């Protein structure tokens, strides 16, 4: 029998450890049951009236078992991270860990994308009829096009493709500017979104270390690398949005904890302003930003610089003639003109959460159970701070869900929020087993289904 010494934290008993593990498994099983229910009910709805507009409910995907050039690399990365990830995350110097997480996440995402081959998996992704690269030629005069942008949102003879109309102009302008600097075409666009999107792993680690502690960040690192949502980060524009939003929060976390608050506060505001002009839904990052401010001991010091940075992007786009509010209201009209007006809210309000299970994995489902315990229990301060951060992201997802403006395709659309649930995996024991479960889920999805957007 172990007797605690004075000042030593008591070790949990074997019974307590086993009890926690059983509860973790129950949470993961509940998430799996949600997915199965969404698949069965959704398939029935599709057979009856085809109102879901997804061939393989609840995902926008179709059954297509296949392998590709990325298959060996994806398996190798998964095995390497499962075996060596937790150890390396503990031992690497902090800055090296950040670059290692970004690099390993990039290798994971690229290999998954290349399971579908270079053209189909990367180069073609952002060039299809609904995508941003379809309209590059219409932006010869950027200010003039921005002034007329709202005239083409509602369905009509010269309307924008679905994704262009469905997002503020900043999303499309990004790809226009890439084309202007010589990085045109689907290949460069795909490489850009993967590079920026996978940097979110490093950004989340920076924020968790600043707001909770370094140990929690290190324990979460392998899970951020083996994000199952990497299937959709490579190569969708939402991967790009994920990276920008993640760094906005990371710089805010640095600002409120006293790390060069003027500079980091301003950069955070700049990136938060940009997120609002990349996707209307990313305005919900205000909830996560509010949680960061709540957790920061120096929350008021960077506020003037945060607000100054926040004003820059809206001021530039407004000066160029783009009206965000008008565009959003017209988007709502366009949304209900299309499949958004047909897809049943009664199904998607809960099936969206099943889509989320695919991008965060069973480990996160178990970890969120522990997050709830950390919020209501007598947890040490770092655990409580981490729980507050991940809970804010969960609340943002739930608000997006009940809004009715996210019906289907949330496996892609909610990526920016989902990466902030992954840090909860720091609470888990038996990390290698959970990492293996995460990797298997992503590999199965990418090899059994053909996903698109």
C-alpha positions in Angstrom: 0.0 0.0 0.0 1.3 3.4 -1.0 1.3 6.0 1.7 1.4 9.6 0.6 4.2 11.8 1.9 3.6 15.3 3.2 2.9 17.6 0.2 2.6 14.7 -2.3 -0.5 14.5 -4.5 -2.3 11.3 -3.7 -2.2 8.7 -6.4 -5.6 7.6 -7.8 -6.4 4.0 -6.8 -6.6 1.2 -9.4 -10.3 1.1 -9.0 -10.6 4.9 -9.6 -8.5 4.5 -12.8 -10.5 1.6 -14.1 -13.8 3.5 -13.3 -12.6 6.5 -15.2 -11.5 4.4 -18.2 -14.9 2.7 -18.3 -16.6 6.1 -18.3 -14.3 7.2 -21.1 -15.3 4.2 -23.1 -19.0 4.8 -22.4 -18.6 8.4 -23.7 -16.8 7.1 -26.9 -19.5 4.4 -27.3 -22.2 7.1 -27.0 -20.6 9.1 -29.7 -20.4 6.0 -31.9 -24.1 5.3 -31.3 -24.9 8.9 -32.3 -23.0 8.3 -35.6 -24.8 5.0 -36.3 -28.2 6.5 -35.5 -27.5 9.5 -37.8 -26.5 7.1 -40.6 -29.5 4.8 -40.2 -32.1 7.6 -39.8 -30.5 9.6 -42.5 -30.4 6.7 -45.0 -34.1 6.2 -44.3 -34.9 9.8 -45.0 -32.8 9.8 -48.2 -34.6 6.7 -49.5 -37.9 8.3 -48.7 -37.6 11.8 -50.1 -33.9 12.7 -50.7 -34.2 15.8 -48.7 -30.8 15.6 -47.0 -28.7 16.1 -50.2 -25.9 13.9 -48.8 -25.3 10.5 -50.4 -23.8 8.9 -47.3 -25.6 10.4 -44.3 -24.6 12.2 -42.2 -21.5 13.0 -44.3 -21.3 14.7 -47.7 -19.6 11.6 -49.2 -20.2 8.4 -51.1 -19.2 4.9 -50.6 -16.0 4.3 -52.6 -13.4 2.0 -51.1 -10.0 2.8 -52.6 -6.3 3.2 -51.9 -3.8 5.6 -53.4 -0.2 6.9 -53.4 -0.8 8.5 -50.0 -1.8 5.3 -48.3 1.6 4.0 -47.2 2.6 7.4 -46.0 -0.6 7.9 -44.0 -0.2 4.5 -42.3 3.5 5.3 -41.5 2.7 8.7 -40.1 -0.1 7.3 -37.9 2.1 4.4 -36.6 5.0 6.8 -35.9 2.8 9.3 -34.0 1.0 6.6 -32.0 4.3 5.0 -30.9 6.6 8.0 -30.5 4.3 11.0 -30.3 3.6 11.0 -26.5 7.3 10.5 -25.7 8.5 13.1 -28.1 5.8 15.6 -26.9 7.2 15.2 -23.4 10.9 15.5 -24.3 11.3 18.0 -27.2 12.2 21.6 -26.4 9.1 23.8 -26.6 9.8 25.5 -29.8 10.9 22.3 -31.4 7.6 20.7 -30.3 5.7 23.5 -32.1 7.4 23.0 -35.4 7.3 19.2 -35.0 3.5 19.3 -34.4 3.0 21.5 -37.4 5.3 19.4 -39.6 3.8 16.0 -38.5 0.3 17.4 -38.9 1.2 18.6 -42.4 2.6 15.1 -43.2 -0.6 13.5 -41.9 -2.8 15.8 -43.9 -0.8 15.6 -47.1 -0.7 11.8 -47.0 -4.5 11.6 -46.4 -5.1 14.0 -49.3 -2.9 12.0 -51.6 -4.8 8.8 -50.9 -7.1 10.3 -53.6 -4.1 11.2 -55.8 -2.6 14.6 -56.6 -5.3 15.8 -59.0 -8.4 14.5 -57.3 -7.1 14.9 -53.8 -5.4 18.3 -54.0 -5.3 20.2 -57.3 -9.0 19.7 -58.2 -10.5 20.4 -54.8 -10.8 24.2 -55.1 -11.5 24.3 -58.8 -14.9 22.6 -59.0 -18.1 24.5 -59.9 -18.9 25.6 -56.4 -15.4 26.8 -55.5 -13.4 30.0 -55.3 -11.1 29.5 -58.2 -14.0 29.5 -60.6 -14.3 33.3 -60.3 -10.7 34.4 -60.4 -11.3 35.9 -63.8 -14.2 38.1 -62.6 -11.8 39.9 -60.2 -9.8 41.8 -62.8 -10.7 45.1 -60.9 -10.9 44.0 -57.2 -12.4 47.3 -55.8 -15.1 47.3 -58.6 -15.9 43.6 -58.1 -16.2 44.2 -54.3 -18.6 47.0 -54.9 -20.8 44.7 -57.0 -20.2 41.6 -54.9 -23.6 41.7 -53.2 -25.4 42.0 -56.5 -24.5 38.4 -57.3 -25.2 36.6 -54.0 -28.9 35.8 -54.5 -29.5 33.1 -57.2 -29.8 34.6 -60.7 -28.2 34.6 -64.2 -24.8 35.8 -63.0 -24.7 34.6 -59.4 -21.6 33.6 -57.6 -20.9 29.9 -57.1 -22.2 28.5 -53.8 -19.0 28.8 -51.7 -18.3 32.3 -53.0 -21.8 33.5 -52.3 -21.8 31.7 -49.0 -18.8 33.6 -47.5 -17.7 37.2 -47.1 -15.4 38.5 -49.9 -12.2 38.0 -47.9 -12.3 34.3 -48.7 -12.4 34.7 -52.4 -10.0 37.7 -52.4 -7.4 35.4 -50.7 -7.3 33.1 -53.7 -7.4 36.1 -56.1 -4.3 37.5 -54.4 -2.5 34.1 -54.6 -3.2 34.1 -58.3 -1.8 37.7 -58.6 1.5 36.8 -57.0 2.0 33.8 -59.3 0.5 31.0 -57.2 -2.5 30.4 -59.4 -4.3 27.2 -59.9 -5.7 24.4 -57.8 -2.3 22.9 -56.8 -1.0 26.1 -55.2 -4.4 26.8 -53.6 -4.5 23.3 -52.1 -0.9 23.6 -50.8 -1.8 27.0 -49.3 -4.8 25.8 -47.4 -3.0 22.7 -46.1 0.0 24.7 -44.9 -2.1 27.3 -43.1 -4.6 24.8 -41.8 -2.0 22.4 -40.3 -0.4 25.3 -38.5 -3.5 25.4 -36.2 -1.9 22.6 -34.2 1.0 24.9 -33.2 -1.4 27.8 -32.5 -3.6 25.7 -30.2 -0.5 24.5 -28.3 0.6 28.1 -27.8 -2.8 29.1 -26.4 -3.1 26.1 -24.1 0.4 26.6 -22.7 -0.3 30.3 -22.0 -3.8 29.8 -20.5 -3.4 26.4 -18.7 0.1 25.0 -18.5 2.8 23.5 -20.6 2.2 19.9 -19.4 -1.4 20.0 -20.7 -0.2 21.4 -24.1 2.4 18.7 -24.4 -0.1 15.9 -23.6 -2.5 17.3 -26.2 0.1 17.7 -29.0 -0.1 14.2 -30.5 -3.9 14.4 -30.7 -3.7 17.7 -32.6 -1.3 16.1 -35.0 -3.6 13.1 -35.7 -6.7 15.2 -36.1 -9.3 13.0 -37.9 -10.6 16.2 -39.4 -7.3 16.4 -41.5 -9.4 14.5 -44.1 -11.2 17.8 -44.7 -8.3 20.2 -43.9 -6.7 18.8 -47.1 -7.7 20.6 -49.2 -10.7 22.8 -48.3 -10.7 26.5 -47.7 -12.1 25.7 -44.3 -8.6 24.4 -43.4 -7.3 27.9 -44.2 -10.0 29.5 -42.0 -9.1 27.1 -39.2 -5.4 28.2 -39.2 -6.3 31.9 -39.2 -8.8 31.6 -36.4 -6.5 29.4 -34.4 -3.7 32.0 -34.5 -6.1 34.8 -33.6 -6.9 33.0 -30.4 -3.2 32.0 -29.8 -2.1 35.7 -30.0 -4.9 36.8 -27.8 -3.8 34.1 -25.2 -0.3 35.5 -25.3 -1.6 39.1 -25.0 -3.8 38.4 -21.9 -1.0 36.6 -20.2 1.5 39.5 -20.6 3.6 38.4 -23.6 4.1 41.6 -25.5 0.5 42.6 -25.1 0.6 45.5 -27.5 1.9 43.6 -30.5 0.2 40.3 -29.8 -3.1 42.1 -28.9 -3.0 44.0 -32.2 -2.2 40.9 -34.3 -5.0 39.0 -32.6 -7.4 41.7 -33.4 -6.2 41.8 -37.0 -6.7 38.1 -37.4 -10.1 38.1 -35.6 -11.2 40.8 -38.1 -10.0 38.7 -41.0 -11.9 35.6 -39.7 -15.1 37.5 -39.9 -14.4 38.3 -43.5 -13.5 34.7 -44.3 -16.7 33.1 -43.0 -19.8 34.6 -41.4 -20.0 31.7 -38.9 -16.6 32.6 -37.5 -18.1 35.6 -35.8 -18.9 33.0 -33.1 -15.2 33.0 -32.3 -16.2 36.0 -30.1 -17.3 33.3 -27.6 -13.9 31.7 -27.5 -12.1 35.1 -27.4 -14.4 36.0 -24.4 -13.2 32.8 -22.7 -9.6 33.7 -23.3 -10.2 37.2 -21.9 -11.8 35.6 -18.8 -8.9 33.4 -18.2 -6.2 36.0 -18.8 -4.8 37.7 -15.7 -4.1 40.8 -17.7 -7.2 40.9 -19.7 -7.6 44.7 -19.9 -4.1 45.7 -20.8 -4.2 44.5 -24.5 -7.8 45.6 -25.1 -7.1 48.9 -26.9 -4.6 47.2 -29.2 -7.0 44.3 -29.8 -9.8 46.7 -30.8 -7.4 48.7 -33.0 -6.4 45.5 -34.8 -10.0 44.3 -35.0 -11.0 47.4 -36.9 -8.4 47.1 -39.7 -9.9 44.4 -42.0 -13.5 45.6 -41.8 -12.3 49.2 -42.5 -10.4 48.1 -45.6 -13.2 46.0 -47.1 -15.8 48.7 -46.3 -13.6 51.3 -47.9 -13.3 49.1 -51.0 -17.1 48.8 -51.2 -18.0 45.5 -49.6 -21.0 45.7 -47.3 -20.7 42.8 -44.8 -24.1 43.2 -43.3 -25.9 43.5 -46.6 -24.0 40.5 -47.9 -24.9 38.4 -44.9 -28.7 39.1 -45.2 -28.6 38.3 -48.9 -26.7 35.1 -48.1 -29.6 34.0 -45.8 -31.9 34.5 -48.8 -29.6 32.5 -51.0 -29.3 29.8 -48.4 -33.0 29.1 -48.2 -33.3 29.3 -52.0 -31.0 26.3 -52.2 -30.7 23.0 -50.4 -30.5 24.8 -47.1 -34.2 25.5 -47.4 -35.0 21.9 -48.0 -32.7 20.0 -45.6 -34.8 19.2 -42.5 -33.7 21.0 -39.4 -35.2 18.3 -37.2 -32.6 15.9 -38.5 -29.6 18.1 -38.9 -29.9 19.8 -35.5 -28.5 16.5 -34.0 -26.9 14.8 -37.0 -24.5 17.8 -37.3 -23.1 16.6 -34.0 -22.6 13.2 -35.5 -20.6 14.9 -38.3 -18.5 16.5 -35.6 -17.6 13.1 -34.1 -15.9 12.3 -37.4 -13.6 15.3 -37.2 -12.7 15.2 -33.5 -12.7 11.4 -33.0 -13.7 9.0 -30.2 -10.8 10.2 -28.0 -12.3 13.7 -27.9 -15.7 12.4 -27.0 -14.1 10.7 -24.0 -12.1 13.8 -23.2 -15.1 16.0 -23.2 -16.6 13.8 -20.5 -13.5 14.5 -18.4 -13.8 18.2 -19.3 -17.2 18.2 -17.7 -15.8 16.6 -14.6 -13.1 19.2 -14.4 -15.7 22.0 -14.6 -17.8 20.7 -11.7 -15.1 19.0 -9.6 -12.3 20.3 -7.5 -9.8 20.3 -10.2 -6.5 22.1 -10.0 -6.3 25.5 -11.8 -4.7 24.4 -15.0 -7.3 21.7 -15.6 -10.1 24.1 -14.9 -8.6 26.7 -17.3 -8.3 24.1 -20.0 -11.9 22.9 -19.4 -13.2 26.5 -19.7 -11.4 26.9 -23.1 -12.7 23.7 -24.6 -16.2 24.3 -23.2 -16.2 27.7 -24.9 -15.5 26.0 -28.3 -18.2 23.5 -27.6 -20.7 26.3 -26.8 -19.8 28.0 -30.1 -20.5 24.7 -32.0 -23.9 24.4 -30.2 -24.8 28.0 -31.1 -23.9 27.4 -34.7 -26.0 24.2 -34.6 -29.2 25.6 -33.3 -28.9 28.7 -35.6 -30.1 26.5 -38.5 -27.5 28.0 -40.8 -25.3 24.9 -40.5 -27.3 22.0 -41.9 -25.0 19.3 -43.2 -21.3 19.6 -44.3 -20.4 20.5 -40.7 -17.5 18.0 -40.9 -15.9 20.7 -43.0 -17.6 23.9 -41.8 -16.9 23.4 -38.1 -13.2 22.6 -38.4 -12.2 26.0 -37.0 -14.1 25.3 -33.8 -13.4 21.6 -33.6 -9.6 21.9 -33.2 -10.3 23.7 -29.9 -12.0 20.5 -28.5 -8.8 18.4 -29.1 -6.8 19.9 -26.1 -9.3 18.2 -23.8 -7.5 15.0 -24.8 -4.7 16.1 -22.4 -7.1 14.7 -19.6 -6.9 11.2 -21.0 -4.9 8.2 -19.8 -3.8 5.4 -22.1 -2.9 8.0 -24.7 -1.5 5.6 -27.3 -4.7 3.5 -27.4 -6.8 6.6 -28.0 -4.4 8.0 -30.6 -4.7 4.7 -32.4 -8.4 5.0 -32.4 -8.2 8.5 -33.8 -5.9 7.4 -36.6 -8.0 4.4 -37.5 -11.1 6.6 -37.8 -9.4 9.0 -40.2 -7.9 6.2 -42.3 -11.2 4.3 -42.6 -13.0 7.5 -43.7 -10.4 8.4 -46.2 -10.1 4.9 -47.7 -13.8 3.9 -47.7 -15.5 7.1 -48.7 -15.0 9.7 -51.3 -15.5 13.1 -49.6 -16.0 16.4 -51.4 -17.5 19.8 -50.7 
